[in-house]
């Protein structure tokens, strides 16, 4: 009996924030002295051209040339901020379906991109250089105005501390629809309490603040610490987040967003996509459990057929009674697993329920055959050698079976 089924896995729509670079030059007073990083920067930008074509090559150069976490993160930042041109023509070209690796490949090939490309390269280099980092989606506030474009930046741990990095804003600015490269160290190792003045993550957990700023406060420019709010342990929340399955990550993120307020069209669009992701993940989970039940059922059918074939060969070659009993016990356990899986997904989705019905009928058929085989085996094991042998032959007296 073949009970396999092919199911179409739904597309998981991942929202990624495209965004903008700054629209005004950095203020010199806000930029740390270039001499602080001069040696690292010079060495980082001397990477051979052959190594600079892939993030693997760049990471290899950084790992071999820099020892400390701070040296590595600086090399990653300055190389990312200095190596690409901001793609002004495509700053509004949102692509919700593009994979992270495709974003990286695109900017490495074209040597130009938007914030999601800069951030993807920075994050990838951090990972390849042994640094813990995160991609953060959100929106920004600049010159007293909240941007109407989503944005993407990064966070990373350096020597146990959390810092924010925006390689796009750190690379330069746009003026008269033209990108001008000018490194701004304000966005290198920014403190969370400082960067929140301009960068609002969709998920408040990525503010890295014990008293997160609400979206309303951000819109009004009120980003100072307010200790009258409930204390939020973001390190514990992040640690718990990273242990969760993707569905539960989405669900927890949605709850945090609702609690923090969804005030802007960008946040609403992100939240809508997040809710869609939740629906898709739930559906995929049901499909995965259903397919696992199908796999268990088919495996149980194969094992049951193996037993029947072995019985038809009069249990030759010989096995111990325990081994023969174990063949049916294995089928029993698999049928139980099928039932548990089906029970766990029943009543949650109409389509899954429709599929589960025929599967349960197949399982009932298998169980009936299993009971027949268990009855036979119970009688077989209760007999002596001669009695066991006689069970494989049909003896009748006046048409009535004697065994």
Beta strands, then each sheet from edge to edge (+ up, - down):
strand 1: 85-86
strand 2: 112-113
strand 3: 133-142
strand 4: 145-158
strand 5: 161-165
strand 6: 172-175
strand 7: 178-181
strand 8: 199-201
strand 9: 396-397
strand 10: 400-401
sheet 1: 1+ 2+
sheet 2: 5+ 4- 3+ 8-
sheet 3: 6+ 7-
sheet 4: 9+ 10-
end
